[in-house]
Amino acid sequence: MEAVGIENPKLLSPLNLAFVGDAVYELMVRRRLVEGGSRPVSELHAEAVRYVRAGAQSMCYETLCAVLNEEETAILKRGRNANSVRPPKSSTAIDYRRATAVEALLGYLFLCGEHERLQQLVGLMMETIRRQAEKMEVCEGED
């Protein structure tokens, strides 16, 4: 992915950054899933949704906070504090705000051309979500 001709992404509103970050994250998740081998599209879609829904992104918020530098943390906080629309019915307000924060950070990194860092953080997010899903499966199996 090429960097876009935006001179200073820091000047964009956090919701504009999140708008870009949402698309970038979805594409990166889909690419990683397809790289895992050919599968039915319905299966790929169901797995992609597990990674890109607001609740999953929100779950990654704390994990990301632990590894971000000062500049990235500032972008994350701007995204979290942005005045956005009401969350969808499938999400809580907290999850939606945290997901917006994560998407703003990913959009910022993409627009800055920080693709290696973007890959690193998306990999961390996907691993966090995968581990949580495995924990849930273990807990459900104990019932």
C-alpha positions as CSV (number, residue, x, y, z in Angstrom):
1,M,0.0,0.0,0.0
2,E,1.3,3.4,-0.9
3,A,1.3,6.4,1.4
4,V,-1.3,9.0,0.3
5,G,-0.4,12.5,-0.5
6,I,-1.5,14.1,2.7
7,E,1.2,16.4,4.0
8,N,0.3,16.2,7.7
9,P,-2.2,13.5,8.8
10,K,-2.0,14.8,12.3
11,L,-4.1,17.8,11.2
12,L,-7.0,15.6,10.1
13,S,-9.9,15.1,12.5
14,P,-9.7,11.8,14.4
15,L,-13.0,10.7,12.7
16,N,-11.3,11.2,9.3
17,L,-8.4,9.1,10.5
18,A,-10.8,6.5,11.8
19,F,-12.6,6.5,8.4
20,V,-9.3,5.6,6.7
21,G,-8.2,3.2,9.5
22,D,-11.4,1.2,9.3
23,A,-10.8,0.5,5.6
24,V,-7.1,-0.2,6.1
25,Y,-7.7,-2.6,9.0
26,E,-10.5,-4.5,7.1
27,L,-8.3,-4.9,4.1
28,M,-5.3,-6.1,6.1
29,V,-7.4,-8.6,8.0
30,R,-8.9,-9.9,4.8
31,R,-5.4,-10.2,3.2
32,R,-4.0,-12.1,6.1
33,L,-7.0,-14.5,6.1
34,V,-6.6,-15.2,2.4
35,E,-2.9,-15.7,2.8
36,G,-3.8,-18.5,5.2
37,G,-5.1,-20.6,2.2
38,S,-8.1,-20.9,0.0
39,R,-11.4,-21.3,1.8
40,P,-15.1,-20.7,1.1
41,V,-15.9,-17.0,1.1
42,S,-18.6,-17.4,3.7
43,E,-16.0,-18.8,6.0
44,L,-13.5,-16.0,5.3
45,H,-16.3,-13.4,5.9
46,A,-17.3,-14.9,9.2
47,E,-13.8,-15.0,10.4
48,A,-13.1,-11.4,9.2
49,V,-16.1,-10.2,11.1
50,R,-14.7,-11.7,14.3
51,Y,-11.6,-9.4,13.9
52,V,-13.2,-6.2,12.6
53,R,-16.2,-5.8,14.8
54,A,-16.1,-3.0,17.4
55,G,-16.0,-5.3,20.4
56,A,-12.9,-7.1,19.0
57,Q,-11.1,-3.8,18.3
58,S,-12.0,-2.5,21.7
59,M,-10.5,-5.6,23.3
60,C,-7.2,-4.7,21.6
61,Y,-7.2,-1.2,23.1
62,E,-5.4,-2.0,26.3
63,T,-2.9,-4.3,24.5
64,L,-2.0,-1.5,22.1
65,C,-1.7,1.1,24.9
66,A,1.1,-1.0,26.4
67,V,3.2,-0.9,23.2
68,L,2.6,2.6,21.8
69,N,5.0,5.5,21.7
70,E,4.0,9.0,22.9
71,E,2.9,10.2,19.5
72,E,0.8,7.1,18.8
73,T,-0.8,7.3,22.3
74,A,-1.8,10.9,21.6
75,I,-3.5,9.8,18.3
76,L,-5.3,7.0,20.1
77,K,-6.6,9.3,22.8
78,R,-7.8,11.8,20.2
79,G,-9.7,9.0,18.5
80,R,-11.2,7.8,21.8
81,N,-12.4,11.3,22.7
82,A,-13.8,12.2,19.3
83,N,-17.5,13.1,19.1
84,S,-18.8,10.4,16.9
85,V,-22.3,9.3,16.1
86,R,-24.2,6.9,18.3
87,P,-22.8,3.4,18.4
88,P,-24.6,0.7,16.4
89,K,-27.0,-1.5,18.4
90,S,-24.5,-4.4,18.2
91,S,-21.9,-2.3,20.2
92,T,-21.6,-0.5,23.5
93,A,-20.6,3.1,23.7
94,I,-17.3,2.2,25.3
95,D,-16.5,-0.4,22.7
96,Y,-17.4,1.9,19.9
97,R,-15.2,4.8,21.3
98,R,-12.2,2.4,21.8
99,A,-12.7,0.9,18.3
100,T,-12.8,4.5,16.9
101,A,-9.5,5.2,18.7
102,V,-7.9,2.1,17.3
103,E,-9.1,2.9,13.8
104,A,-7.8,6.5,14.1
105,L,-4.4,5.2,15.0
106,L,-4.3,2.7,12.1
107,G,-5.5,5.4,9.7
108,Y,-2.8,7.8,11.0
109,L,0.0,5.2,10.6
110,F,-1.2,4.4,7.1
111,L,-1.4,8.0,6.0
112,C,2.1,8.7,7.5
113,G,3.5,5.7,5.5
114,E,4.4,3.8,8.6
115,H,3.5,0.5,7.0
116,E,5.9,-1.6,9.0
117,R,4.5,-0.3,12.3
118,L,1.0,-0.8,10.9
119,Q,1.7,-4.4,10.1
120,Q,3.2,-4.9,13.6
121,L,0.2,-3.5,15.4
122,V,-2.4,-5.3,13.2
123,G,-0.5,-8.6,13.8
124,L,-0.6,-7.9,17.6
125,M,-4.4,-7.1,17.4
126,M,-5.1,-10.3,15.4
127,E,-3.1,-12.4,17.9
128,T,-4.9,-10.8,20.8
129,I,-8.3,-11.5,19.3
130,R,-7.4,-15.1,18.3
131,R,-6.1,-15.8,21.9
132,Q,-9.3,-14.4,23.4
133,A,-11.5,-16.5,21.0
134,E,-9.5,-19.6,22.1
135,K,-10.1,-18.8,25.8
136,M,-13.8,-18.4,25.1
137,E,-13.9,-21.8,23.3
138,V,-12.1,-23.5,26.3
139,C,-14.6,-21.9,28.7
140,E,-17.6,-23.0,26.6
141,G,-16.2,-26.5,26.5
142,E,-16.1,-26.6,30.3
143,D,-19.8,-26.1,30.7
